Amino acid sequence: MVAGLAVDPVARRATRDGSELALTLREFDLLVYFLRHPGQVCDRERLMREVWGWEYGDLSTVTVHVRRLRSKIEKDPADPQLIRTVWGAGYRFEAGPRPSGSTPGVAPLEDGRA
């Protein structure tokens, strides 16, 4: 578990502190992407390509989705601790240390599935 977040990519289910998160398709995909790339700075172009599958598009789409995802996973979205803005570079997911035996980038649910 990362900061109380648990994700089951197969069931497309995410929880925070045991409560189910109501995420849109793209918010879920964005969260999974961040969990699979902890500590890496991801610029909006990369996120657009990797999460949306678009080579070009309105980059403000990424900004809006990151803001919405923060509002659902951050304890204080005005002072984000999980999805950090790296000014001039993009966003970085601050995962912290993972428990041993966990699947890299995907927090297991309570039953241990990754």
C-alpha positions in Angstrom: 0.0 0.0 0.0 1.3 3.5 -0.8 0.0 6.3 1.4 -3.2 4.3 2.1 -3.8 3.8 -1.7 -4.5 0.3 -3.0 -5.1 -0.5 -6.7 -6.4 -3.6 -8.4 -5.7 -3.0 -12.1 -7.6 -6.2 -13.2 -10.8 -5.2 -11.4 -10.1 -1.5 -12.2 -10.6 -0.7 -8.5 -8.8 1.8 -6.3 -9.2 2.5 -2.6 -7.8 5.0 -0.1 -7.7 3.9 3.5 -10.2 1.1 2.6 -12.7 3.4 1.0 -13.4 2.9 -2.8 -12.4 5.9 -4.9 -14.8 7.1 -7.6 -12.3 7.5 -10.4 -13.0 8.1 -14.1 -11.3 5.8 -16.7 -8.5 8.3 -17.3 -8.0 9.2 -13.6 -7.6 5.4 -12.9 -5.2 5.0 -15.7 -3.2 8.0 -14.6 -3.0 6.7 -11.0 -1.8 3.3 -12.2 0.8 5.0 -14.4 2.1 7.1 -11.5 2.2 4.0 -9.2 4.2 2.1 -11.8 6.7 5.0 -12.2 7.3 6.2 -8.6 9.9 9.0 -8.2 10.1 9.6 -12.0 9.4 13.1 -13.4 6.8 12.7 -16.1 6.1 15.6 -18.4 2.7 16.3 -19.8 3.7 15.1 -23.3 4.9 11.8 -21.9 1.6 11.4 -19.9 -0.4 12.3 -23.0 1.4 9.6 -25.0 1.5 6.9 -22.3 -1.8 7.3 -20.6 -4.0 8.7 -23.4 -2.2 7.0 -26.3 -2.1 10.4 -28.1 1.0 11.7 -29.9 -0.4 15.2 -29.8 -3.3 17.0 -28.2 -4.3 19.8 -25.8 -1.8 19.3 -22.9 -4.2 21.1 -20.5 -6.2 17.8 -20.5 -3.3 16.3 -18.5 -3.3 19.3 -16.1 -7.1 19.0 -15.5 -6.9 15.2 -14.9 -4.0 15.6 -12.5 -5.9 18.2 -10.6 -9.0 16.0 -10.4 -7.0 13.0 -9.3 -5.3 15.0 -6.6 -8.7 16.1 -5.3 -9.6 12.4 -4.9 -6.3 11.0 -3.5 -4.6 13.8 -1.6 -5.4 14.5 2.0 -5.0 18.2 1.2 -5.2 18.8 -2.6 -4.0 22.4 -2.1 -0.8 21.1 -0.7 -0.2 17.8 -2.6 2.2 15.3 -1.1 1.7 12.4 -3.5 1.6 14.0 -6.9 4.1 16.8 -6.9 4.6 19.4 -9.5 8.2 19.7 -10.7 8.1 23.2 -12.1 9.1 23.4 -15.7 9.4 19.6 -15.9 6.1 17.8 -15.1 4.8 15.7 -12.2 6.4 13.2 -9.8 4.6 10.6 -7.8 6.1 10.4 -4.3 5.5 6.8 -3.3 8.0 6.4 -0.5 9.3 2.9 0.4 7.3 -0.2 -0.7 6.8 -3.2 1.5 9.1 -6.1 0.5 7.4 -8.6 -1.8 5.0 -6.0 -3.3 4.6 -5.6 -7.0 6.6 -2.6 -8.1 4.3 0.4 -8.7 1.0 -1.3 -7.9 -0.1 -1.4 -4.3 -1.8 -4.7 -3.3 -5.3 -4.8 -1.9 -5.8 -6.2 1.6 -6.2 -9.7 0.2 -2.6 -9.4 -1.2 -3.5 -9.3 -4.9 -1.5 -6.8 -7.0 
